[in-house]
Amino acid sequence: MIEALVFDLDGTLVNSEELHFMAWKEILEKHGAGPFTFDLFETYIGTSNEKVATDYISSRNWQISQTDLIREKQDVYIGAYSPNQPLPGSQRNFRAVLRRKILALASSSHEKEVRKILEVMDTEIFSRDHRWRYGQ
């Protein structure tokens, strides 16, 4: 019998890919990367902020740290996040499972980004009787 389920967060429960793209586009173009298209962004889906930052910093010889570039991207991403991001059906399905099973959420996003998503989702998807723990 299944006692617990793990849900991926980005692109499964919430439509966050477009926001990640818009945040990276704004920051990379601000630093002179030239056009950053969604087709190019798609090559990074499933990787990490570190991968995007490292690729752009090293290929363009930028004098910014990986940490600072990621922080800029996260600030744009978090500022743009809104409650209308859950994917269709995710609220209903997640609530149904939440009442019956132990659930875990997984994400390759940074904790800062995940906390923002959960903050918004708390009122959008989840009931108020849950407790979240963050781990590695």
C-alpha positions in Angstrom: 0.0 0.0 0.0 1.3 3.5 -0.9 1.7 5.5 2.3 3.5 8.6 1.0 3.9 10.6 -2.3 6.5 13.0 -3.6 5.4 15.8 -5.9 7.8 17.8 -8.0 7.0 21.5 -7.5 8.2 23.5 -10.5 6.3 22.7 -13.7 4.2 20.0 -12.0 2.2 21.8 -9.3 3.0 25.3 -10.2 3.6 27.0 -13.6 7.0 28.6 -12.6 9.0 28.0 -15.8 7.8 31.2 -17.4 8.8 33.2 -14.3 12.2 31.6 -14.2 12.6 32.5 -17.8 11.5 36.1 -17.4 13.8 36.6 -14.4 16.8 35.1 -16.2 16.0 37.1 -19.4 15.9 40.4 -17.4 19.1 39.8 -15.5 21.2 38.3 -18.3 20.2 41.0 -20.8 20.8 43.7 -18.2 24.4 42.4 -18.0 24.8 42.4 -21.7 24.2 38.8 -22.7 22.2 39.8 -25.8 18.8 38.2 -26.5 17.9 35.4 -24.1 15.0 33.5 -25.8 12.7 30.9 -24.4 14.2 28.3 -26.8 17.6 29.0 -25.2 16.1 28.9 -21.7 14.6 25.5 -22.4 18.1 24.0 -22.7 18.4 24.9 -19.0 15.1 23.5 -17.7 15.8 20.8 -15.1 19.3 22.2 -14.4 20.1 24.8 -11.7 20.6 28.6 -11.3 24.3 27.7 -10.8 24.5 26.2 -14.2 22.9 29.2 -15.9 25.1 31.7 -14.0 28.3 29.7 -14.5 27.7 29.3 -18.2 27.1 33.1 -18.7 29.8 34.3 -16.4 32.5 32.1 -17.9 31.5 32.5 -21.6 31.3 36.3 -21.3 34.1 36.9 -18.8 31.8 38.9 -16.6 33.2 40.3 -13.4 30.2 39.3 -11.2 30.1 36.4 -8.8 27.9 33.4 -9.4 26.2 34.2 -6.0 25.5 37.8 -6.9 24.1 36.9 -10.3 21.8 34.3 -8.8 20.7 36.7 -6.1 19.7 39.3 -8.7 17.7 36.6 -10.6 16.0 35.4 -7.4 15.0 39.0 -6.5 13.3 39.4 -9.9 11.7 36.0 -9.7 10.4 36.5 -6.2 9.1 39.9 -7.0 7.1 38.6 -9.9 5.6 35.5 -8.2 1.9 35.8 -7.7 -0.9 33.5 -6.5 -2.2 32.7 -10.0 0.6 30.2 -10.9 -0.8 26.8 -9.8 -1.3 24.5 -12.8 -4.9 23.5 -13.7 -6.2 20.7 -11.5 -3.2 20.8 -9.1 -5.3 22.3 -6.2 -8.0 19.7 -6.4 -5.7 16.8 -6.8 -3.2 17.9 -4.2 -5.9 18.5 -1.6 -7.4 15.1 -2.3 -4.1 13.4 -1.7 -3.1 15.6 1.2 -6.1 14.3 3.2 -5.0 10.7 2.8 -1.3 10.5 2.5 2.0 11.8 3.7 3.3 14.2 1.1 6.7 15.6 0.2 7.5 18.3 -2.3 10.7 18.2 -4.3 12.4 20.9 -6.2 15.7 21.8 -7.8 15.0 25.4 -7.1 16.8 27.3 -4.4 15.2 27.3 -1.0 14.5 31.1 -1.2 12.4 30.4 -4.4 10.6 27.4 -2.9 9.7 29.3 0.2 8.0 32.0 -2.0 6.1 29.4 -3.9 4.9 27.7 -0.7 4.0 31.1 0.8 1.7 31.7 -2.2 0.5 28.1 -2.5 -0.4 28.0 1.2 -3.5 30.0 0.4 -4.0 28.7 -3.1 -3.5 24.9 -2.8 -3.0 23.7 0.7 -5.2 23.6 3.7 -4.1 25.5 6.8 -3.6 22.4 8.9 -0.2 21.4 7.5 3.4 21.9 8.7 6.3 22.3 6.3 9.8 21.3 7.0 12.7 22.2 4.7 15.5 19.7 4.1 18.2 18.8 1.7 
